[in-house]
Amino acid sequence: MKSRDVWRALFFLLAIFITWQTLTPDPDNTKPSLAIAEWIAKLLFHSGEQSDKIAHFCAYAALGATAAMAQFSFMGKRSFIICILALYGVVLEGLQGLGGVRDPELADALANSLGALSAFPLAIHLSGIASKKVQP
């Protein structure tokens, strides 16, 4: 199995998990998973109030990084994947409001998009550096 295939499998598992977390009708069930995000928020902002935004950013950063490592492309361009992931985050956030239990937030959609937008190019850059070091 190629490394790219492992990254692709990881991407799809992560996308399924993020979709489930975003669309879970009972947000109280997801609160324990925010412990690390709360710690990061306290570290950065001296308050845990932004932990939800940190969680959104980190989830989509992980999704963007795995998409880059999986070498996904759309219409022959890898950069389109960034736009697709950012749009995916906005659409999922909008779908939250359809269940009547959770409310979509523009700030969450923005955090989703920024996470994907920041991690994808960084992962491409780092994977390029790593592949240059491996080759003699």
Beta strands, then each sheet from edge to edge (+ up, - down):
end
